[in-house]
Amino acid sequence: MTNSRKKLRQVRIGRRSFTIVGGTRPTFRDLYHESLAMSWPKFFLVVTTIFIATNFVFAFIYWLGGDVIANTQGGSLAMLFFFSVEALSTVGFGDMHPATTFGHIVASIENFFGLLFVAVTTGVMFTRFARPQARFMFARHPAVTQLDGKPTLMIRVANERHNAVSDASARLWILAEGKSQEGQRFRRFVELKLERVENPVFVLSWSIFHVIDETSPLHDLHKGKEVPLSTLILTITGYDENMAQEVRARHWYDVKDIRWDHRYADIIESHPDGSTMLNYDRFHDLEPDGIVAKK
């Protein structure tokens, strides 16, 4: 079977897109995960579609039974639809009600389905709202500058909520390609050593440093050599004191995003009255090495 006849799926890791050929795509067997992974607009669209479609199905079943629901204008399909909405949502205004045994049986089945639908939807909604999510802002580009006489990779991160995230830790990885002695190609994540991996209270901004020495995977790249490196991934973990839960965030960079011989613009501004202001309008700004930072 050719690839064109197989099911293809697109998976993104950072900015790289991978096409998955073959295998099975989890749907109903992994419905809970799928409902949590989809975006909010898609989630509401799916729930609304299921709700409307279910009511149309039950309205059609009522219609097949004839005049089984009282006060529906002779079994009007539109009125049966609205009765189905009342039954499925367990509202039951009372004007329309089952008038035959068939109507009672179908309404009972629909009420049972409605209880399950409301319970499942409520549970998924609660889980989606209750998931701890960090709001960290990552600089658009990593920068490499001279720090204490050594070339150093810098990545600036900020806590957009400005609340206390205690015991925060950072890890930086790079996706590298290589070959074994037998000539077999492989890809692996290599962790880059950071100068300061922990932040006791992450409230404002935090600069991550990696010294590019002889042991760094970026050393040859810094020397201008061709190196099979593709992606950087930075992960931040910490304890959000407001939510009383651990929060995690990650950000992907392409190696081409690195700005060599640049450093971040100073975002701390001191005023004559002694106050200090952090100017996040300059958070992503970079300056070439050699330019004196504005105080």
N, C-alpha and C positions, 0 to 999 in steps of 0.2 A: 504493500500500500504506500503510495507517495505521500509526502508531507502535506500536499495541497488537499488531500482527502481526509487527513487527520484533524482532530480538534486542536486548535492553537489557542494558547493563552498568553497574555502579555503580563509580565511581572516586572515592576520597577524596584531597583535597589539604588537609592540615591537618585542620580540623574541617568543611570544606565538602565536600559530596557532589555529584558531577556524574553525570548519567545520560548514557551514551553510546549513541546510536542508530545502528544500521547498522555497517558495517565488519566485519572478521573478527576473531574472538578467537583468538589463537595457542594451539594445543594441541600436537599432535605435531610441528609444524614448529618449535616453540620449547620443546621438552620440557625442555631443560637449564635454561633460564631459569625455567620454571615450577617445576621441582623445587628451585631455589634460593630462589625467592620465597615459597613456601608455608611455613607455620609448622612447627615441629618435630613437634607432635602429628599434624598432617595428613600430613606427610612419612612418619612411621612407619606411619600408617594406610594410606596408598597402597602403600607397599612390602609391608606385611603382606598386604593384599588381593591384590596381584599375585602374591605368593608362594603363597598358598593357592589362588587361582583357577587358576594354572598347574599346580599339582600335581593338582588335581581334573581338569583337562583331560587331562593325560597319563595319569592313572589310568583315565579313561574310555576312552582309546585302547587301553591295555593290556587292559582288560576286553572291548573289542570283538574282540580277537584270540583270546580264549579263555584257556586255561591256558598263557600264554606266559612267566610268571614262576614260578620254582620256589619252593616253600614259602610260598605265599600262600593256603593253605587253599582250594584249588580255584578260584583266581581271585577271591577276595573283594575287593570294591571298596574296602573299608576297608584291607585289607592292601596292595592295589595303590597306594593313596594314600600309605601310609608308605614303600613302596618308591620311589615317585616322589620323596618328600622326600629319601631317601638319595641317589638318582641326581642330583637337581637340585643338591643341596648338595655333590656329589662325595664324600660320606662313605663309602658302600659298606661296610656291616658284613660282607657276604658270605653271610649266611643266605639272603637272597632274591637271586636273580640270574636273568638272562634264560635261558630254556630253549629258545627257538626263534629262527629267523632273524628273524622279525617282531619278537620281543622285543628282540633285539640292535639292530635298525635303529632302533626307537623309542627305546631307551635311549641310543643314540649321539646321536640328534637332541636328546634331553633334556639329555645331558651338555654338548653344545655350547651349547645355550641357557642352561644353568646357569652355564657359564663367562662368557658375556656378561653375564648378570644380576648375578653376583657382582662382575665388573669394573666395570660401570656403577654399581652401588650403592655400591661402595667408593670410586670416584672422586668421586661426588656427596657422600658422607658426609665425605670428606677435605676437599673444597672448602668445605662448610658449616662444618666445624670450624675450618678454616684462615683463613677470612675475618677480616680485622682489624676489630674492632668496638670503638668507644669506649664507655665507661660514664660519660657526663657527665650530671649532674643539673641540670635547668633549673628556675628558680623558676616557681611556678605562674602568677604574674601579673607583668607588667612594671609598673614604678612610675615616676611623674613627680614629681620634687621639685625644690626650689631648690638648685642647686649653684654656688657662687661667684657668686651673684646671678642665675643664669640657669636657666630651666626646663629640666630635663634628664631624658631617658628613661633608666631604668636597668633592666638585666636581669642577674640574678645566676646564675652557672654554677659548678658544682663538679665536680672530678674524683673520682668515687666510688672509683676504684682507688687514689688517692693515690700513684700512681707518676709518674715524670717523663715528661711529654709536652712535648718541646722544640719550639721554633719554632712555637708555637701561634698561629693567626690567627683573627680573627672578622670576619664580614661580616653586615650586617643589611639586610634588604630589606622593602619594603612593596608590596603589590599594590594598585595604584590604577586607578581607572576614569576615562576621559576621553573627549573628543570632538575630532575633527579639525576644521579650518576648514570642511570640507565636510559636517560633521554626522555623520560616521561614528564609531560607538562603538568603543572598543578598551580592552583591559586590558593593563597592563604592570607589570613589577617595577621599582621605583625604589629605588636603593641609598641608605641613610641613612648620612651621614658619622659615623664613630665617633671618639671622642677618642683611644682607644688600641686599635689593631687587632691588635697583636702582644703576645704574652706569651712571653718567652724560655724559661721553665720553668713549665708549668702543672701544679701539684701539688695545691693545695688548692682555693681558690675564686678567682673572677675576676668582677669587676663590669664590664659593658659599658655605656658612656656614649654617649648621643647628645644633643647640645645642640639644643634646639628654638628655633632662631632664625628670622629672616624667610625663609631659604632652605629650611627644613625642610618636608617635606610634612605634618608634624604641626602646623605653626604655626597654621593656621586651626582645626584640631580643638581645639587648646589654648585658643583664644579662644571656644570654644563654638559654632562655626559647623558647619553640616552639610557634611561632606566625603565624597566617594565613595571612602573607604578601607575595606578589608575585612580584610586579613591581614598579619601580620608573620611573617617567617621569619628565624631566626638560624642561621647555620652556623658550626661550629667545626672547624678542621683543625689537625692537629699530627702530630708524629713520636713514636710510642710507642717508647721506648727498650728496653722489655722484649721486645716483639714484633719490633722492628727493622723496623717498617712504618708507613706513614702511616695515620692513623685520621681518620674524619670523623663528624660528628654534626650533626643539624639539629633544630630545634624550631619548631613553628608556634604562633602566638598570634592570636586574634581581636582586632581593635581594641577590642572591648568588654571584653577582659580587662585593659586598662590601668587601673591604679588611680592616679587623679590626686590630687595633693597628699599622697602617701604616700612613705615610704621604707622600706628593708629594716631589719629589726631587726638589731642588732649580734650577730654570732655569735662574736666573739672575746672570751674571758674570761681576764683576767689574775689569777693567784693570788698571795697574799702571798709564797709561796716562790720567786717569780720564774718559775714555769712558765706556759705559755700553752695554753689549750684552745679548740678550735673546736667550738661546740655546733651540730651539724647538726640537732638537733631544732627549732631556730628558723630553719632555712634559708629556709622559705617565709613566715615571719611578716612582716607589714607593720605599720608604725606611722604614724599621721597626722602630718603636719608640725606642729611646735610642741611635740612631746613630747621631752623630753630623753632621749637614749639611756642605757641603763644601762651603766656601765663595769665 
